[in-house]
Amino acid sequence: MFTYGVNMTAPHLTAPLTPYPYDAPASQALLTRAAAVTPGGVNSPVRAFRAVGGTPRFMSSASGPYLTDVDGREYVDLVCSWGPMILGHAHPDVLAAVQAAALRGFSFGTPSENEVALAEEIVARVPPVQQVRLVSSGTEATMSALRVARGFTGRSTVVKFAGCYHGHVDALLASAGSGLATFALPDSAGVPASSASETIVLPYNDVPALEAAFAAHGDRIAAVITEASPGNMGVVPPLPGFTEALRRVTTAHGALLISDEVMTGFRCSASGWYGIEGPYVGGAPDLFTFGKVMGGGFPAAAFGGRGDIMAMLAPDGPVYQAGTLSGNPVATAAGLATLKGCTPVVYDRLAVVSRTIADATSAEFARHGIPHVVQWAGSMFSLFFREGAVTNYEEARAQQVQAFSVFFQSMLSQGVHLPPSAFEAWFVSASHDDAAVDRVLAALPVAAQAVSDSFATISS
Ligand SMILES: *Cc1c(COP(=O)(O)O)cnc(C)c1O
């Protein structure tokens, strides 16, 4: 038994003697009901399982490392709400903080102490962040960071990288036009060409492409925004020197560097990806964005950075930004309790759990001769069904996505809930105890066999 100071009260899942059926009648019934009143029956597209097929599982409860669906089946959760549940579901300390906060009222519409404490915690953990402003989602954080960067520089163009996701901000839902250093095309209906035309999309980890874009348009570029270590095309960490090249080139042209740590923040390390790769030669990013872990499962996110840049924000400066629920007392209580719970012992456990699961998965695939590569950012990892390292989006897409679907369905039927896309990171929590990890390992041989069989079918 581990003693790592986190939730050990979760009931251990009992392995089904036979796999769960592939159908899920109660979830299917809810999906039908949901689809009548909500587009696709979901409130965020990835939840619909379109990439992997089958019925998305509607969950009724969660505790520690486990999810329970409306058909009464338990799953080891390797999504962890896409990151926030770093301590495990319904962690007692976070629950107590939320209950105490809720008893004092839900939203004041005035400043309150929790907001100050959460901001202090973020500033203390990430040294280049001198000031933060709290918002309610990662999307709001990146949208607002762009606005500050544009207000500060007086420029309007932004550079982003193909495969990096920064929420559903108009200017950032853009995909690369043809050729280097060209302006982007909208990646979604409803995004005006004029929004996307202020965005330049470049291949990730490509310094010459960056230099070419700045040589052509440097005097118009307000900022480069990048995922600190991308996790939204699968895990594709920056090659050595890439982040520093971003810093060097932006500084040379008077542009800002925005590090989007919404996914990596407080997960890859106590101070996020910055804690792993920083401090940087040439200086830190000017602005950072945070979300996911810092909300502890509630809607709380933040953007922050250099004091002179953040001073541009209203009410001190001319850049407007606001939010009815920003700094919500219950959400900030959850976030603060979660960050306080993220002790060294928690990060050690995340490392052990993620390494154990990734190594076992890789070994099982190797045994079947299934081409794959595992990539890492702290305890975040993902698995690509292809040979060779993945350094950008084009390479990430050159994988056997069909193999992932087969793998996903087999794991799901055996009580393991993976992210429902080949282009997502896997997330573990510190509450993943040996029983939960063993359950994942026990499901791997059957799932790897299923993938191997599917390859045989494809090639025959
Ligand atoms: C999840 C994510 C966002 C968007 O956050 P939401 O809270 O979903 O709006 C932005 N950037 C990155 C890197 C993310 O992973």
PDBQT file of the ligand as one rigid body, heavy atoms in Angstrom, charges set to zero:
ROOT
HETATM    1  C1  LIG A 501      -7.847  22.539 -22.663  1.00  0.00    +0.000 C 
HETATM    2  C2  LIG A 501      -6.951  23.555 -23.290  1.00  0.00    +0.000 A 
HETATM    3  C3  LIG A 501      -7.388  24.862 -23.587  1.00  0.00    +0.000 A 
HETATM    4  C4  LIG A 501      -8.828  25.275 -23.459  1.00  0.00    +0.000 C 
HETATM    5  O1  LIG A 501      -9.285  25.226 -22.163  1.00  0.00    +0.000 OA
HETATM    6  P1  LIG A 501     -10.899  25.159 -21.907  1.00  0.00    +0.000 P 
HETATM    7  O2  LIG A 501     -11.006  25.271 -20.425  1.00  0.00    +0.000 OA
HETATM    8  O3  LIG A 501     -11.348  23.854 -22.474  1.00  0.00    +0.000 OA
HETATM    9  O4  LIG A 501     -11.482  26.324 -22.623  1.00  0.00    +0.000 OA
HETATM   10  C5  LIG A 501      -6.467  25.784 -24.029  1.00  0.00    +0.000 A 
HETATM   11  N1  LIG A 501      -5.179  25.436 -24.201  1.00  0.00    +0.000 NA
HETATM   12  C6  LIG A 501      -4.721  24.202 -23.958  1.00  0.00    +0.000 A 
HETATM   13  C7  LIG A 501      -3.286  23.879 -24.143  1.00  0.00    +0.000 C 
HETATM   14  C8  LIG A 501      -5.597  23.212 -23.514  1.00  0.00    +0.000 A 
HETATM   15  O5  LIG A 501      -5.147  21.965 -23.309  1.00  0.00    +0.000 OA
ENDROOT
TORSDOF 0
